[in-house]
Amino acid sequence: RYTRSLCDWSSDVCDLTGKRANNGYVVTFSHKRNKKLQQPNLQYKKVYWPEGQRWVKLRICTKAMKTIEKNGLQSMAKEAGIDLWKLPFEDARPQRKEWLAQQEVKPPMKKNTRKMKNPEKLAASTKTPLKAEYVSGKIAYTRER
């Protein structure tokens, strides 16, 4: 489970409102009472923060989502004492988007643990290095011929 806490409380706490579990009862037909925790409806959410030009990742309750639409993320974070610059984020600046569009998408190469260390043997080798490419959404490693 993904856990990231801004404070020292338990993980079932809203980052912005501080909402946490409520003690309640389940009352049966015969009026027996069994204790029950009523958890807040928490969601992992990326919320756009216009002042920082980024999508900030938060764990917030659905009530806080409505309040963000009304009051704004900046004011709610200030009220909760959260520094939005220190949270995980996705950059939404136009310069960053242009730069990402210009970059070539390369699949990750797996690490070769059996790589030759002797330069003479490496030069005399007839094998060509592996090349990674995307084939129907999966990474395929092939040798150039």
Buried (B, 14 or more C-beta within 10 A) or exposed (E): EEEEEBEEEEEBBBBBBBBBEEEEEEEEEEEEEEEEEEEBEBEEBEBEBEEBBBBBBBBBBBBBBEBBEEEBBBEBBEEBEBEBEEBEBEEBEEEEEEEEEEEEEEBEEEEEEEEEEEEEEEEEEEEEEEEEEEEEEEEEEEEEE
